[in-house]
Amino acid sequence: MPTRSGITIGPRTLALLGACALAACGGEKQQGEMPPVPVESLVIRAQPVPNIVELPGRIEAVRSAEVRARTDGIVLRRLYDEGAFVNAGAPLFQIDPRDYQAQVKSASASLQRAIAAEQNARSIVTRYGPLIQERAVSAQEYDSAQSDYRQASAQVAEARAALDRAKLQLSYTTVDAPIAGRVSAAEVTEGALVSGSSGTLMTRVDQISPVYAVFSASNASILDLLAKRRSGELNLPALEKVEVRLVLENGQEYGPVGHLDFASPVVAPETGSQTVRATFVNNSQGLLFPGQFVRGRLELGTLEGGIVVPARAIQFKGDDAQVSILAKDGTVTTRTVRLGSLLGKNWIVTSGLKPGERIIVDGWAKLRPGQKAADAAEMKKQAGQKPQTQPQTQPQTQQGR
């Protein structure tokens, strides 16, 4: 038997030492392999999702009136507070009325003179009536008296029309609001000369509720929608049932929901776009103003076979959005996806993912592409199915040592 330092080593001892060495080498190899990182994952499923299209738009007043001068004169004073709400017919400006008041008096005097001439002509005709039967006056004189009476009646009508016109011109010296709404700043000041013939702009009045939100949609996107509807991929509702939500310039979502009420049948040749319009009620705070830029989220039906992923699964790298894919063998890869709209805590993914693929929802931040990972829930499930696997191997290792 071989000996070392006076100690005899038998064949059985050598076999045990060799087995221990092999076990030790195998244990080091297993310890060198990193176990899969537990993560939370999700299998992608196709499901109906709302087809939300975002478009840039601008707020327009349903009715907007330009207040212009309808007569010539000097502006005496402004009768409203700039930016205030006014009712229809409220006085806005006062133009010097004295010249028109004098014209009304002159026209009234002319009417009285014409009425007096008419009454005299009528009395002559009335007096000639019996005399013509007695041949006291000639038929020619009677006909002339009737002609004078008719001319006098026409002059009365003409004078009355002149008086009405003079009164109308006088009424134009008080410039009223044509519609109810918020009135803009004055375009003229006291002492300014305004002209009725040229229609001097004095101010504007915009109806504040309801208002229009006008959007521009590319003709190509509209053709794509129509193609999806024909193929059955998209269920598109009637125009007036399409809901629209607004996002203001500061990112705040406007509360009241609007509906489309108009789609232009004409494509603008300069931009290749079509105009669509929605109607909104302006809330009590009056957040919508004509000319304001907004973004509209149009719910254009439902897409069959859409993909929705939790927002926490999305990794933003600059302008790109990525997700971590967990392969069947546990390998982790990243993939760029295209996002649609945000639905609560979920993103609609328009491209980059397929049903049946597994994505990492939570835990992707501690992983690199190529690493191994496994779903934590499945790992716990497998551990529960084989509870005795670990206790069986532990005593054998200790026995080998």
C-alpha positions as CSV (number, residue, x, y, z in Angstrom):
1,M,0.0,0.0,0.0
2,P,1.3,3.5,-0.7
3,T,2.3,5.4,2.3
4,R,2.9,9.1,3.1
5,S,4.4,10.3,6.3
6,G,4.0,6.9,7.8
7,I,0.2,6.8,7.1
8,T,-1.1,3.9,5.1
9,I,-3.7,4.9,2.4
10,G,-5.9,2.0,1.3
11,P,-7.7,1.7,-2.0
12,R,-11.1,2.6,-0.5
13,T,-9.6,5.8,0.9
14,L,-8.2,6.7,-2.5
15,A,-11.6,6.2,-4.1
16,L,-13.3,8.4,-1.5
17,L,-10.7,11.1,-2.0
18,G,-11.2,11.0,-5.8
19,A,-15.0,11.3,-5.4
20,C,-14.6,14.3,-3.1
21,A,-12.4,16.0,-5.6
22,L,-14.8,15.4,-8.4
23,A,-17.7,16.6,-6.2
24,A,-15.8,19.8,-5.3
25,C,-15.0,20.6,-8.9
26,G,-18.6,20.1,-9.9
27,G,-19.8,22.3,-7.1
28,E,-17.5,25.1,-8.2
29,K,-18.8,24.9,-11.7
30,Q,-22.4,25.1,-10.5
31,Q,-21.6,28.1,-8.3
32,G,-20.0,29.8,-11.3
33,E,-23.3,29.8,-13.2
34,M,-25.4,32.9,-12.2
35,P,-29.0,31.9,-11.3
36,P,-31.8,33.5,-13.4
37,V,-32.9,36.9,-12.0
38,P,-36.5,36.8,-10.8
39,V,-38.7,39.3,-12.6
40,E,-42.4,40.1,-13.1
41,S,-43.4,39.3,-16.7
42,L,-46.5,39.3,-18.8
43,V,-47.5,37.4,-21.9
44,I,-48.8,39.6,-24.7
45,R,-52.5,39.0,-25.6
46,A,-54.4,40.5,-28.5
47,Q,-57.5,42.3,-27.4
48,P,-59.9,45.0,-28.7
49,V,-58.5,48.5,-27.9
50,P,-59.8,52.0,-28.6
51,N,-58.4,53.5,-31.7
52,I,-57.2,56.9,-30.4
53,V,-55.8,59.4,-32.8
54,E,-54.1,62.5,-31.6
55,L,-54.3,65.6,-33.8
56,P,-53.1,69.2,-33.4
57,G,-55.9,71.8,-33.4
58,R,-57.0,75.3,-32.6
59,I,-60.1,76.7,-30.8
60,E,-62.5,78.8,-32.8
61,A,-65.6,80.6,-31.8
62,V,-68.9,79.2,-33.0
63,R,-69.9,82.7,-33.8
64,S,-67.6,85.6,-34.1
65,A,-68.8,89.1,-35.1
66,E,-66.8,92.0,-36.2
67,V,-68.3,95.2,-34.9
68,R,-68.0,97.9,-37.6
69,A,-69.2,101.4,-38.0
70,R,-72.4,101.7,-40.1
71,T,-72.4,105.5,-40.3
72,D,-69.9,108.3,-40.4
73,G,-69.0,110.3,-37.3
74,I,-66.7,111.0,-34.4
75,V,-66.5,108.5,-31.5
76,L,-67.6,110.1,-28.3
77,R,-67.0,107.3,-25.8
78,R,-66.6,103.6,-25.3
79,L,-69.6,102.1,-23.3
80,Y,-68.2,98.7,-22.3
81,D,-65.4,97.1,-20.3
82,E,-62.8,95.5,-22.6
83,G,-62.8,91.7,-22.2
84,A,-66.1,91.6,-20.5
85,F,-69.1,89.5,-21.4
86,V,-71.9,91.4,-23.1
87,N,-75.4,90.4,-24.1
88,A,-76.8,90.8,-27.6
89,G,-77.9,94.4,-28.2
90,A,-75.7,95.9,-25.4
91,P,-74.3,99.4,-26.4
92,L,-70.6,99.4,-27.1
93,F,-69.8,102.8,-28.6
94,Q,-71.4,106.2,-28.9
95,I,-70.9,108.2,-32.1
96,D,-71.7,111.9,-32.1
97,P,-75.4,111.9,-32.9
98,R,-76.1,115.7,-33.3
99,D,-75.9,115.8,-37.1
100,Y,-78.2,112.9,-37.4
101,Q,-80.6,114.3,-34.9
102,A,-80.9,117.4,-37.0
103,Q,-81.5,115.2,-40.1
104,V,-84.4,113.5,-38.3
105,K,-85.9,116.8,-37.4
106,S,-85.6,118.0,-41.1
107,A,-87.1,114.8,-42.4
108,S,-90.0,115.1,-39.9
109,A,-90.7,118.6,-41.0
110,S,-90.7,117.5,-44.7
111,L,-93.2,114.7,-43.8
112,Q,-95.5,117.2,-42.1
113,R,-95.4,119.4,-45.1
114,A,-96.2,116.5,-47.4
115,I,-99.1,115.5,-45.2
116,A,-100.5,119.0,-45.3
117,A,-100.3,119.0,-49.1
118,E,-102.0,115.6,-49.3
119,Q,-104.8,116.8,-47.0
120,N,-105.4,119.8,-49.2
121,A,-105.4,117.7,-52.4
122,R,-107.8,115.3,-50.8
123,S,-110.2,118.0,-49.8
124,I,-110.2,119.4,-53.4
125,V,-111.1,116.0,-54.8
126,T,-113.9,115.6,-52.2
127,R,-115.3,119.1,-53.1
128,Y,-115.2,118.4,-56.8
129,G,-117.0,115.1,-56.5
130,P,-120.6,116.5,-56.3
131,L,-119.8,119.3,-58.7
132,I,-118.8,117.0,-61.5
133,Q,-122.3,115.6,-61.4
134,E,-123.8,119.0,-61.8
135,R,-121.3,119.9,-64.5
136,A,-120.1,122.8,-62.3
137,V,-116.5,121.7,-63.0
138,S,-115.1,120.1,-66.1
139,A,-113.9,116.5,-66.2
140,Q,-110.4,117.8,-66.9
141,E,-110.3,119.8,-63.7
142,Y,-111.6,116.8,-61.7
143,D,-109.0,114.5,-63.2
144,S,-106.3,117.1,-62.5
145,A,-107.4,117.3,-58.8
146,Q,-107.2,113.5,-58.5
147,S,-103.8,113.5,-60.0
148,D,-102.6,116.1,-57.6
149,Y,-104.0,114.0,-54.7
150,R,-102.1,110.9,-55.8
151,Q,-98.9,112.9,-56.2
152,A,-99.3,114.3,-52.7
153,S,-99.9,110.8,-51.3
154,A,-96.6,109.7,-53.0
155,Q,-94.8,112.6,-51.5
156,V,-96.0,111.7,-48.1
157,A,-94.7,108.1,-48.5
158,E,-91.4,109.5,-49.7
159,A,-91.1,111.9,-46.8
160,R,-92.0,109.1,-44.4
161,A,-89.3,106.9,-45.9
162,A,-86.8,109.7,-45.6
163,L,-87.7,110.1,-41.9
164,D,-87.3,106.4,-41.3
165,R,-83.9,106.5,-43.0
166,A,-82.8,109.5,-40.9
167,K,-83.9,107.7,-37.7
168,L,-82.0,104.6,-38.8
169,Q,-78.8,106.6,-39.4
170,L,-79.3,108.1,-35.9
171,S,-79.7,104.7,-34.4
172,Y,-76.3,103.7,-35.9
173,T,-74.6,106.3,-33.8
174,T,-75.1,103.9,-30.9
175,V,-73.0,100.8,-31.8
176,D,-74.6,97.7,-30.3
177,A,-73.3,94.1,-29.8
178,P,-74.7,91.9,-32.6
179,I,-74.3,88.7,-30.5
180,A,-73.8,87.7,-26.9
181,G,-70.2,86.9,-26.0
182,R,-66.9,88.2,-24.8
183,V,-65.9,91.5,-26.3
184,S,-62.4,92.3,-27.4
185,A,-60.3,95.4,-26.9
186,A,-61.5,98.5,-28.8
187,E,-59.9,99.2,-32.1
188,V,-60.8,102.9,-32.0
189,T,-60.7,105.5,-29.2
190,E,-62.6,108.5,-28.3
191,G,-62.2,111.2,-31.0
192,A,-61.6,108.8,-33.8
193,L,-63.4,109.4,-37.1
194,V,-65.2,106.3,-38.3
195,S,-66.7,105.7,-41.7
196,G,-69.8,103.7,-42.5
197,S,-69.0,103.4,-46.2
198,S,-65.7,101.8,-45.5
199,G,-66.9,99.9,-42.4
200,T,-64.3,100.9,-39.8
201,L,-63.6,98.0,-37.5
202,M,-64.3,99.0,-33.9
203,T,-64.1,95.7,-31.9
204,R,-65.0,92.0,-32.0
205,V,-67.4,89.9,-30.1
206,D,-66.8,86.1,-29.8
207,Q,-69.3,83.6,-28.5
208,I,-67.6,81.8,-25.6
209,S,-69.8,78.7,-25.3
210,P,-70.0,76.4,-27.2
211,V,-66.8,76.6,-29.1
212,Y,-65.2,74.7,-32.0
213,A,-62.0,72.7,-31.9
214,V,-60.7,72.4,-35.5
215,F,-58.2,69.7,-36.4
216,S,-56.2,68.9,-39.5
217,A,-55.9,65.2,-40.4
218,S,-53.7,64.0,-43.2
219,N,-55.5,62.5,-46.1
220,A,-53.3,59.4,-45.9
221,S,-54.3,58.7,-42.3
222,I,-58.0,59.0,-43.3
223,L,-57.5,56.6,-46.2
224,D,-55.9,54.1,-43.8
225,L,-58.8,54.4,-41.4
226,L,-61.3,53.7,-44.2
227,A,-59.2,50.7,-45.4
228,K,-59.2,49.2,-41.9
229,R,-62.9,49.7,-41.6
230,R,-63.5,47.9,-44.9
231,S,-61.3,45.0,-43.8
232,G,-63.2,44.7,-40.5
233,E,-60.1,45.5,-38.5
234,L,-61.7,48.7,-37.3
235,N,-65.2,49.4,-36.0
236,L,-65.8,53.0,-36.9
237,P,-68.8,54.8,-35.3
238,A,-70.9,57.5,-36.9
239,L,-69.3,60.9,-37.1
240,E,-71.5,62.6,-34.4
241,K,-70.7,59.7,-32.0
242,V,-66.9,60.1,-32.1
243,E,-65.8,61.4,-28.7
244,V,-63.0,63.9,-28.5
245,R,-60.9,64.9,-25.5
246,L,-58.7,67.9,-25.4
247,V,-55.2,68.4,-24.0
248,L,-54.3,72.0,-23.3
249,E,-50.9,73.5,-24.0
250,N,-49.7,73.1,-20.4
251,G,-50.5,69.3,-20.6
252,Q,-53.7,69.7,-18.6
253,E,-56.6,67.6,-19.9
254,Y,-59.8,69.5,-20.5
255,G,-62.7,68.0,-18.6
256,P,-65.8,68.2,-20.8
257,V,-65.9,65.7,-23.7
258,G,-66.8,66.9,-27.2
259,H,-68.1,65.2,-30.3
260,L,-67.3,65.6,-34.0
261,D,-69.9,67.5,-36.0
262,F,-68.1,68.1,-39.3
263,A,-65.5,66.6,-41.6
264,S,-64.5,68.5,-44.7
265,P,-65.1,66.7,-48.0
266,V,-62.2,68.7,-49.6
267,V,-58.5,68.0,-49.3
268,A,-56.3,71.1,-49.0
269,P,-53.9,71.0,-51.9
270,E,-51.2,72.9,-50.0
271,T,-51.0,70.5,-47.1
272,G,-52.8,67.4,-48.2
273,S,-55.0,67.4,-45.1
274,Q,-58.6,67.5,-44.3
275,T,-60.4,69.5,-41.6
276,V,-62.4,67.8,-38.9
277,R,-64.3,69.8,-36.2
278,A,-65.6,69.0,-32.8
279,T,-68.0,71.0,-30.6
280,F,-67.2,71.7,-26.9
281,V,-69.0,73.3,-24.0
282,N,-66.8,75.9,-22.4
283,N,-66.7,75.1,-18.7
284,S,-67.4,77.6,-15.9
285,Q,-63.7,78.5,-15.8
286,G,-63.7,79.6,-19.4
287,L,-60.5,77.7,-20.3
288,L,-61.1,77.7,-24.0
289,F,-60.3,80.8,-26.0
290,P,-60.5,81.4,-29.7
291,G,-57.1,81.0,-31.3
292,Q,-55.9,78.7,-28.5
293,F,-53.7,75.7,-29.6
294,V,-54.8,72.3,-28.3
295,R,-54.3,68.6,-29.0
296,G,-57.3,66.4,-29.6
297,R,-57.6,62.7,-28.8
298,L,-60.2,61.3,-31.1
299,E,-61.7,57.9,-30.2
300,L,-62.1,56.6,-33.8
301,G,-63.8,53.3,-33.0
302,T,-62.2,50.1,-31.7
303,L,-59.3,48.1,-33.2
304,E,-59.6,44.4,-33.1
305,G,-56.4,42.5,-32.1
306,G,-54.7,45.5,-30.4
307,I,-51.9,45.2,-27.9
308,V,-51.8,47.0,-24.5
309,V,-48.8,46.9,-22.0
310,P,-48.4,48.4,-18.6
311,A,-46.7,51.7,-18.5
312,R,-44.0,50.5,-16.1
313,A,-42.8,48.0,-18.7
314,I,-41.8,50.8,-21.1
315,Q,-38.2,52.0,-21.1
316,F,-37.7,55.4,-22.7
317,K,-34.3,55.9,-24.4
318,G,-34.4,59.5,-25.8
319,D,-37.1,59.5,-28.4
320,D,-37.4,55.7,-28.5
321,A,-39.5,53.4,-26.4
322,Q,-38.3,50.0,-25.6
323,V,-39.4,46.8,-23.8
324,S,-37.4,43.9,-22.4
325,I,-38.4,40.6,-24.1
326,L,-38.0,37.3,-22.1
327,A,-37.4,34.4,-24.4
328,K,-38.4,30.8,-23.7
329,D,-34.9,29.9,-22.6
330,G,-34.8,32.9,-20.2
331,T,-32.6,35.1,-22.3
332,V,-33.4,38.8,-22.0
333,T,-33.4,41.1,-25.1
334,T,-34.5,44.7,-25.7
335,R,-36.8,45.8,-28.5
336,T,-37.9,49.2,-29.8
337,V,-41.7,49.6,-30.0
338,R,-44.0,52.3,-31.3
339,L,-46.5,53.7,-28.8
340,G,-50.0,54.9,-29.4
341,S,-52.0,56.6,-26.7
342,L,-51.9,56.2,-22.9
343,L,-54.9,54.5,-21.4
344,G,-54.8,55.1,-17.7
345,K,-51.8,53.1,-16.6
346,N,-51.3,51.3,-19.9
347,W,-49.8,52.1,-23.2
348,I,-51.2,51.0,-26.6
349,V,-48.4,49.5,-28.7
350,T,-49.0,50.0,-32.4
351,S,-46.0,48.1,-33.6
352,G,-43.0,46.1,-32.3
353,L,-44.8,43.3,-30.4
354,K,-46.7,40.2,-31.3
355,P,-49.2,38.2,-29.3
356,G,-47.7,35.3,-27.4
357,E,-44.4,37.1,-26.6
358,R,-43.4,37.6,-23.0
359,I,-42.3,41.0,-21.8
360,I,-40.7,42.0,-18.4
361,V,-43.0,44.3,-16.5
362,D,-40.9,44.8,-13.4
363,G,-37.2,44.1,-12.7
364,W,-35.9,45.1,-16.2
365,A,-33.8,47.9,-14.7
366,K,-31.3,45.4,-13.1
367,L,-30.9,43.3,-16.3
368,R,-28.7,43.6,-19.3
369,P,-29.3,42.1,-22.8
370,G,-28.1,38.5,-22.8
371,Q,-28.7,37.8,-19.1
372,K,-31.0,35.1,-17.8
373,A,-34.2,35.8,-16.1
374,A,-37.3,34.0,-15.0
375,D,-40.8,34.9,-13.9
376,A,-40.9,35.1,-10.1
377,A,-44.4,33.7,-9.9
378,E,-43.4,30.7,-12.0
379,M,-40.3,30.1,-10.0
380,K,-42.4,30.0,-6.8
381,K,-44.8,27.7,-8.4
382,Q,-42.1,25.3,-9.5
383,A,-40.5,25.4,-6.1
384,G,-43.9,24.5,-4.5
385,Q,-44.3,21.5,-6.8
386,K,-40.8,20.1,-5.8
387,P,-40.4,20.9,-2.2
388,Q,-38.0,18.0,-1.4
389,T,-35.5,18.6,-4.2
390,Q,-33.2,20.9,-2.2
391,P,-33.3,19.0,1.1
392,Q,-32.3,15.8,-0.7
393,T,-29.1,17.2,-2.3
394,Q,-27.9,18.9,0.9
395,P,-27.2,15.8,3.0
396,Q,-25.4,14.2,0.1
397,T,-23.0,17.1,-0.2
398,Q,-22.3,17.1,3.5
399,Q,-21.7,13.3,3.3
400,G,-19.3,13.6,0.4
401,R,-17.3,16.1,2.4
